[in-house]
């Protein structure tokens, strides 16, 4: 099921666009909201994540300078689970297009008045993206130089602590990410896939070639070696037995 949150201040327009969106497919479930407060509440109370957002920028017909939809889009982007979720801006304010694309990285921009076929095409694309996301492998999102990067777990060989951050050893490169600790990273990584072997190192179990218990080393498939910390030896023994 593709869940789409819709934010539109006009009740008539909200009813119409909700019907259009859900009319595209029985695999679409729309959550209509009529104000910034309603949208915030729906986002916080959602038991399952949304796969897309359709947001009206101007939520005050009497104030042409209002851009509450952009405010809400910023709040969405601040949540790590929505760093790459498609956001579609629906508005008559064409002058906000640059802000929407550059700052919010919105997926598309619809100018009112839109037509039903515009919604059909848009929701069709969102359904495809949602399906792709469901079959995609696990990933973590990290921020470097103000940019969010999506790192797929299958490409992460290990992660080592470095001064003022961590270094991801990836299948094709290394990437240093500042202001991120091993402890913080472990909260992002799937526990069933990654193993902490030292206070300064986490390894991807799929890349473990063998364990050198005599010398206290993990030998990885890329040729690297990682030291096993004393306090992590028991955890490693349990992993070996499983």
VORO-243951 format. One line per 4 residues: number of its first residue (from 1); for each residue x, y, z of C-alpha. Coordinates in Angstrom, 2 decimals. Layout:
NUM> X:Y:Z | ...
//
This chain:
1> 0.00:0.00:0.00 | 1.30:3.46:-0.96 | 0.43:6.00:1.73 | 0.30:9.64:0.67
5> -0.20:12.59:3.02 | -2.04:15.51:1.40 | -1.94:19.04:2.84 | -4.42:21.52:1.32
9> -6.15:24.44:3.07 | -9.20:24.54:0.77 | -11.64:21.87:1.90 | -13.17:21.57:-1.56
13> -9.77:21.18:-3.22 | -8.68:18.73:-0.51 | -11.74:16.57:-1.12 | -11.22:16.67:-4.88
17> -7.49:15.86:-4.89 | -7.99:13.08:-2.33 | -10.59:11.46:-4.58 | -8.30:11.82:-7.61
21> -5.32:10.30:-5.79 | -7.20:7.32:-4.39 | -9.01:6.84:-7.70 | -5.77:6.00:-9.47
25> -5.33:2.65:-7.72 | -6.72:0.60:-4.86 | -3.10:0.40:-3.67 | -3.14:4.10:-2.72
29> -4.27:5.33:0.69 | -4.50:9.11:1.12 | -4.36:10.95:4.44 | -6.01:14.35:3.85
33> -5.09:17.24:6.17 | -6.52:20.76:6.11 | -3.92:22.72:8.11 | -0.31:22.72:9.21
37> -1.37:21.51:12.66 | -3.37:18.60:11.20 | -0.46:17.62:8.96 | 2.02:17.67:11.85
41> -0.30:15.54:13.95 | -0.81:13.02:11.13 | 2.95:12.77:10.63 | 3.61:12.10:14.31
45> 0.73:9.65:14.79 | 1.36:7.60:11.64 | 1.83:3.94:12.57 | 3.48:3.28:9.22
49> 5.62:5.72:7.20 | 4.24:7.69:4.28 | 5.65:6.97:0.82 | 4.93:10.46:-0.56
53> 3.65:13.94:0.32 | 1.47:16.35:-1.70 | 1.75:19.76:-0.08 | 0.08:23.06:-0.87
57> 2.61:25.83:-0.22 | 0.15:28.62:0.63 | -2.19:27.67:3.46 | -3.65:31.15:3.92
61> -5.67:32.50:1.00 | -5.64:35.98:2.52 | -1.85:36.12:2.69 | -0.03:35.69:-0.60
65> 3.33:35.57:1.20 | 2.38:32.54:3.30 | 4.58:29.49:2.68 | 3.54:27.12:5.47
69> 3.79:24.17:3.09 | 7.51:24.85:2.69 | 7.80:24.99:6.48 | 6.18:21.58:6.77
73> 8.40:20.19:3.99 | 11.47:21.31:5.94 | 10.15:19.49:9.01 | 9.61:16.35:6.94
77> 13.17:16.46:5.61 | 14.56:16.73:9.15 | 13.27:13.24:9.90 | 15.83:10.66:8.76
81> 13.16:8.25:7.52 | 11.88:10.90:5.11 | 15.21:12.27:3.85 | 14.52:10.91:0.34
85> 10.72:10.51:0.33 | 9.08:12.22:-2.69 | 7.55:15.61:-1.84 | 5.29:17.21:-4.43
89> 4.48:20.91:-4.04 | 0.98:21.85:-5.25 | 0.48:25.60:-5.49 | -0.27:28.67:-7.57
93> 2.90:30.40:-6.34 | 5.24:29.80:-9.25 | 7.87:32.07:-7.68 | 8.47:29.43:-4.96
97> 9.61:26.82:-7.46 | 13.34:27.49:-6.98 | 13.06:27.20:-3.20 | 11.10:23.97:-3.48
101> 13.66:22.31:-5.73 | 16.87:23.62:-4.19 | 16.09:23.57:-0.50 | 13.48:20.85:-0.14
105> 14.64:18.69:-3.07 | 11.00:18.27:-4.02 | 10.15:15.51:-6.47 | 7.76:17.55:-8.62
109> 5.98:20.89:-8.71 | 2.32:21.16:-9.77 | 0.89:24.55:-10.66 | -2.81:25.18:-10.03
113> -5.14:24.67:-11.72 | -4.05:21.08:-12.31 | -6.04:18.45:-14.19 | -7.02:14.93:-13.27
117> -4.64:13.47:-15.85 | -1.79:15.35:-14.12 | -2.65:13.58:-10.87 | -2.97:10.24:-12.66
121> 0.55:10.53:-14.10 | 2.00:11.76:-10.84 | 0.48:9.05:-8.64 | 1.53:6.42:-11.19
125> 5.13:7.54:-10.75 | 4.78:7.53:-6.96 | 3.37:4.00:-7.04 | 6.40:2.86:-9.02
129> 8.83:4.56:-6.63 | 7.01:3.08:-3.64 | 7.27:-0.43:-5.09 | 10.96:0.06:-5.79
133> 11.48:1.22:-2.21 | 9.79:-1.88:-0.80 | 12.19:-4.25:-2.56 | 15.26:-2.10:-1.98
137> 17.87:-3.30:0.48 | 18.53:-1.76:3.88 | 20.38:1.52:3.96 | 21.51:4.22:6.37
141> 21.40:7.96:5.82 | 24.37:10.04:6.95 | 25.03:13.76:6.62 | 28.29:15.23:5.34
145> 28.89:18.88:4.44 | 25.17:19.55:4.77 | 24.22:16.85:2.26 | 22.35:13.62:3.06
149> 23.94:10.45:1.65 | 22.21:7.10:1.35 | 24.63:4.21:2.00 | 23.35:0.72:1.24
153> 24.29:-1.82:3.91 | 25.42:-4.31:1.28 | 28.21:-1.87:0.32 | 29.46:-1.17:3.87
157> 32.38:-3.46:4.74 | 33.15:-1.90:8.12 | 33.08:1.41:9.97 | 35.99:2.72:12.01
161> 36.15:5.57:14.49 | 38.45:8.41:13.43 | 39.17:11.79:15.06 | 35.90:13.78:15.23
165> 33.86:11.21:13.29 | 33.81:7.81:11.60 | 35.15:6.36:8.37 | 32.97:4.07:6.24
169> 34.99:1.45:4.39 | 32.78:0.78:1.37 | 33.05:-1.72:-1.44 | 34.48:0.89:-3.84
173> 35.70:3.75:-1.64 | 36.13:5.17:1.83 | 33.98:7.96:3.20 | 34.68:10.01:6.32
177> 31.63:11.42:8.08 | 32.25:14.04:10.78 | 30.35:14.43:14.04 | 29.08:10.84:14.03
181> 30.10:8.32:16.69 | 30.11:4.53:16.62 | 27.40:4.56:19.28 | 25.17:6.83:17.21
185> 25.83:4.77:14.10 | 24.80:1.52:15.80 | 21.34:3.03:16.32 | 21.02:3.39:12.53
189> 22.47:0.04:11.40 | 20.41:-3.18:11.35 | 21.56:-5.22:14.37 | 21.17:-8.52:12.56
193> 23.71:-7.51:9.92 | 26.45:-5.61:11.76 | 28.71:-6.69:14.60 | 30.69:-4.44:16.94
197> 34.09:-6.04:17.52 | 35.87:-3.11:19.14 | 34.80:0.16:20.73 | 36.16:1.81:17.60
201> 35.02:-0.64:14.91 | 31.86:-2.22:13.52 | 31.96:-4.85:10.74 | 29.44:-6.15:8.25
205> 29.01:-9.86:8.98 | 28.70:-10.62:5.27 | 32.29:-9.42:4.73 | 33.94:-11.52:7.46
209> 36.36:-13.96:5.80 | 37.48:-15.68:8.99 | 38.22:-15.02:12.65 | 41.81:-15.28:13.88
213> 41.20:-16.09:17.55 | 44.91:-16.62:18.26 | 45.89:-13.09:17.29 | 42.52:-11.52:18.08
217> 41.77:-10.32:14.55 | 38.86:-10.30:12.12 | 39.98:-10.86:8.53 | 37.68:-9.23:5.99
221> 37.02:-10.22:2.40 | 38.58:-7.01:1.05 | 41.91:-7.96:2.66 | 41.62:-5.65:5.68
225> 42.05:-6.79:9.26 | 40.30:-5.44:12.34 | 41.33:-5.91:15.95 | 38.94:-7.64:18.34
229> 38.48:-5.68:21.58 | 38.75:-7.60:24.85 | 35.23:-6.72:25.98 | 33.76:-7.91:22.66
233> 35.29:-11.39:22.54 | 32.32:-13.08:24.22 | 29.88:-11.46:21.78 | 32.04:-12.66:18.90
237> 32.10:-16.22:20.28 | 28.29:-16.20:20.40 | 28.23:-15.00:16.80 | 30.59:-17.80:15.71
241> 28.34:-20.43:17.31 | 25.19:-19.21:15.56
//
